Each structure stands twice: as C-alpha cells, then as structure tokens.
Amino acid sequence: MLELARANGLHLSGTNLERAGDHNQRVTLQAIRVNGPITRAELAEITGLTAPAIASITKRLLNDNLIHDAGRTSGARGQPAIKLIINPDSCFSIGVNVDRDHITMVVLDFAGGVRARASREISFATPEVVQTFFRRSVGRLLSKAGVETNQVLGIGVAFPDEIQRANLPDQPPQYALWGKVSIDQLLAQAMPLPVFVENDAAAAAMGEMHFGLGHKYQSFFYVLVTAALGGGLVLNGNYFRGADGRSGELGLLRSQDDPEKRQLQKIVSLSALYAKLAAEGFRVESPKDLTQLQGPAERIVEDWLEYSTESLLDSIFAINCLINPEAVLIGGRLPADLVDRLADKLNQRLASYSTVIPAIAPVARAATSDDAPAVGAAILPFSNLLLPTRSALMKAAVN
C-alpha cells in the first residue's frame, strides 16, 4: 500500500503544530492501519511529519495498546527498523444494518475483521422488533466474539433515508412508525454507547472505500441493490455527501425505458424481483432462495436482469458523463452470480456507446459482501473517535 500511495503521488496529511497533536495521532494511526506493517521512517515519509513527532506519537499509540511491534525489517544495512501494525484487539465496534427485508448485526475489530454476525430475514420490521432483536442479540454476539462491553467504542447504524416512504410492495401501514422514531435513540436505550447513523448506501460505499476496491479506485460510484435501490459516491478517496447529504439517490431516478416511467427502485431491487416471481407463483423469501431457482423461475430472473440493464443504462451514462468515476461498483444483497451477470450485461451495452460517451467506467461487483452496509456502519465509531476523515487524510504530494 505504501508503494501504491507513492505511485499515485499521494501522501498522508499531518501537521507539526503542537495544537494539532490529536489530528496527527489520528493520521498516524490511520497510516499504520492502512499500510502496516510499516516503519517509523516510512510513516514520516507518507504523513509529512518529522521523525521526532512520529516517535512521540507511536510511543503513545503503543502505550495505549492501539498498535503492536511487528518485528524488525530484514536485509537492510545497519540496525533493522521496527515495523508497526494495528492491534485488532485494541477496540471494537458494533455495526447494524436495518432494511425493509432484514436486520443484520456485526462485531468489528479495529483491523476490520468481522468477529461475529447475526442476521434475521424479516419484512418491514417495526421499531419495536428492531430494538428487541438488538437487545437479544448483542450480548450473545459479544460473547461469541470474546469481547467485553467496555472494549466497544460505539454502535454504527446503516439505515435508509426516510425508510418508511419507499412504498414497496406489501409495505404495511404500521411501517409508517419509522417516521416518528429515531433509530439512534432506539438503540441507545438498549445499550448505553455512542450511536452513529449513516445512510445504508453511504455506509456500504464507505465500507468498500476502507476494506474493498477503494484501495484500487480513488473515485467510484457504488450501486446498492437491496429491498430498494441506493447509491453512494466516493471522489478522490472521500465520500461525497452533496449539499443536503442526499447525493447518490439512484433509486429515485425515473427509468426512461419503462412505459410507466417508474422510479428505478421499483424495477431494480430485490422487492421488484420477488414481486415478479410471486406473480408467476414462485415464492422467494430471501436472497439465498434466488440461487436455487430453475426452469421458468430462472427465466424470470434472466428477464429481470435484461430489463434492469436497460432501465439503468441512462443513469449509468449520466454517472459517466457527469462524474467520470474510475468504476461503477454493484453491491448489496443480490447474490454474487446475479451481480456478475448484471455487471456483464451493463458492460456489453455500454461498450456499444464507446464512440459516443467520452469515458466509460467499468461496471464490477463490489469486493465487500452483502454485509457491506453493516460493516461500513461499524467503521463509523472508529472514524468519529479515532481516525481522521479521508479528506483530511490525503493530499497531493508537492513535487
């Protein structure tokens, strides 16, 4: 990763001003998390901090048990340098993803490893159901992960904006309760820890940025296929929110290919696919069921993939022309095989416009799994309490 940072002409942004010591510690900690095992000399090079500053900061981080000594370099002349790595057991966080068709929880260590997971397939879970699931699951998850409550920094929640207003098929009237309930207060009542809430697509994109193809692409558009459809935008290694925090609202766009000009989320979503299957007598209750379909049911899925491709095409054109990302990544709960087929179909259709569109980014499956929103949410306590923002973290190197 150090070589990649150098090749891209980027380095981590630190400052030697004494008043900015906390920022410097955050920058150094993130540099170790992303690049470790790494030496102090390499940390100084990519953060721009002085050797004495790095020595002082790493001493504090070692004393706080946030990092470990990973041994010494070999093969170099002189005294071998000590390498430093993140201590994954130093602290933990809980990530929760609440959506219209499931609730998922993960326990994440500081290195990004999922230590325990619990999930429930449930349609339109009410606030009371979500709180009950959290209360009953959190202690068992922490015990399974071998984590004490005092080691948990906080709770991150991936939660669709205005979750009650999507008006998806079979959405019950009582789901409107979400318009009157604050998810952070709901979970804080169950466990007295700081709660950080993020849009589900934004959380998934952040998860991909930290632990997936974000290490390869500095700018990408993330398409989240769940019960509805969402999007997230990462520009130059930083999540872009827009003026009102509502950037990437892909699902609200209209499909020009659809006779009814419906919203994309009424076409390209699991709920839309389930509804098509149910109309032909095939009952599907979870994404896993989609991998077991055969015959006529599989042909319905293929037709849905074709129609989804055509419905998404204009929006993908716009994303390429207006944003010029390095890639368009598809993630969410759609099974990997279907994501790959959808990406292939989109790439084939986009290729035919290569002489018309100035630059076309490849469409690919996101590296993070269907738990991406929960994992991305679990990063929020770390980011808010220990790590710098990506915009403060990276800056162009001065030649």
Secondary structure, DSSP 8 states (H G I E B T S, - for coil): -HHHHHHTTEEE-----GGGHHHHHHHHHHHHHHH-SEEHHHHHHHH---HHHHHHHHHHHHHTTSEEEEEE--S-SSS--EEEEE-TTS-EEEEEEE-SSEEEEEEEETTS-EEEEEEEE-SS--HHHHHHHHHHHHHHHHHHHT--GGGEEEEEEE--TTGGGS--TT--GGGGGGGS--HHHHHHHHS-S-EEEE-HHHHHHHHHHHHSGGGT-SSEEEEEESSSEEEEEEETTEE---TTS-TT-GGGSB-TTSTT--BGGGTSSHHHHHHHHHHTT----SHHHHTT--HHHHHHHHHHHHHHHHHHHHHHHHHHHHH--SEEEEEESS-HHHHHHHHHHHHHHHHTTTTTSS----EEE-SS-TTHHHHHHHHHHHHHHTS--HHHHEEE---
